């Protein structure tokens, strides 16, 4: 059973930085793509960034390109999201998710961690 546990959220001022972590367990993730999603109140959940576990190929939403960096540590089975130059509109609950590479939908989700950016 895949388990994903996020940590690292919190309150930060605009322009500041946070690093989210997601501890993954239950599988060997070499055949998986991992992603970070976020959902703000009243908004749909959106994919912020994704990474192919085996190759570390990455993809980003336009809204975070140049500010956020997704990475993974294979030895620790941990996914990261480094968020720099945070903006008010980055405020949301951030979720870690996983899917098998050949599937289109993310089937495994963490519980989420709140990120609040203040002015």
C-alpha positions in Angstrom: 0.0 0.0 0.0 1.4 3.3 -1.1 1.7 5.9 1.7 2.5 9.6 1.2 3.1 11.9 4.1 3.7 15.6 3.5 5.4 18.0 5.9 6.9 21.5 5.8 4.0 23.7 5.2 3.4 26.9 7.3 3.0 30.6 7.2 5.5 32.7 5.3 5.7 36.3 4.1 5.5 37.1 0.4 8.9 36.8 -1.2 9.9 34.1 1.3 10.7 30.4 0.8 9.4 27.1 2.0 10.4 23.5 1.3 7.8 20.8 1.3 8.7 17.2 1.8 6.8 14.0 1.1 7.9 10.7 2.6 6.8 7.9 0.3 6.6 4.3 1.3 5.0 1.0 0.4 6.4 0.5 -3.1 9.5 0.8 -5.2 8.8 4.0 -7.1 11.0 3.5 -10.1 7.9 3.1 -12.3 6.1 6.1 -10.8 5.6 9.7 -11.6 5.3 11.9 -8.5 3.6 15.2 -8.3 2.7 18.2 -6.2 -0.8 19.5 -6.4 -2.4 22.5 -4.7 -5.9 23.6 -4.0 -7.0 27.0 -2.8 -10.4 27.7 -1.2 -13.1 27.7 -3.9 -10.6 26.6 -6.6 -10.0 23.3 -8.4 -7.0 21.2 -7.5 -4.1 22.0 -9.9 -0.9 20.2 -10.7 2.0 22.4 -9.8 4.9 20.2 -10.6 5.7 16.6 -11.5 8.8 14.4 -11.7 9.5 11.0 -13.2 11.1 9.1 -10.3 13.6 7.1 -12.4 14.8 9.8 -14.7 14.1 12.9 -12.6 12.5 14.6 -15.7 10.4 17.5 -14.4 7.4 19.5 -15.5 6.0 22.7 -14.0 2.8 24.8 -14.2 3.5 28.1 -15.8 2.5 29.9 -12.6 5.4 28.5 -10.7 8.1 28.1 -13.4 11.4 29.7 -12.2 10.2 29.9 -8.6 9.5 26.3 -7.6 11.7 23.2 -7.9 10.6 19.6 -7.6 13.2 17.0 -6.7 13.5 13.6 -5.2 15.9 11.7 -3.1 15.9 8.1 -4.1 17.9 6.9 -1.0 15.3 8.5 1.3 12.2 7.8 -0.8 11.3 11.4 -0.4 9.9 14.0 -2.7 10.5 17.7 -2.3 9.1 21.0 -3.5 11.3 24.0 -3.0 9.2 27.1 -3.2 11.0 30.5 -3.6 9.7 34.0 -4.1 6.3 33.0 -2.7 3.3 35.1 -3.7 -0.1 35.6 -2.0 -1.7 33.5 -4.7 0.5 30.5 -3.8 -1.7 30.1 -0.6 -3.3 26.7 -0.8 -3.2 23.2 0.6 -0.4 21.3 -1.1 -0.7 17.6 -1.8 1.8 15.0 -2.8 0.6 12.4 -5.3 1.8 9.4 -7.2 0.8 7.5 -10.3 2.2 4.7 -12.3 4.0 6.2 -15.4 1.7 4.6 -17.9 -1.5 5.8 -16.2 -2.9 9.3 -16.6 -4.5 9.8 -13.2 -2.8 10.1 -9.9 -4.2 7.4 -7.7 -2.3 7.9 -4.5 -2.5 11.0 -2.3 -1.1 12.4 0.8 -3.2 14.2 3.4 -2.0 17.7 2.4 -0.1 20.5 4.1 -1.2 24.1 4.4 0.9 26.9 2.9 -0.2 30.4 3.7 1.6 33.4 2.2 1.0 36.7 4.0 1.6 40.3 2.8 
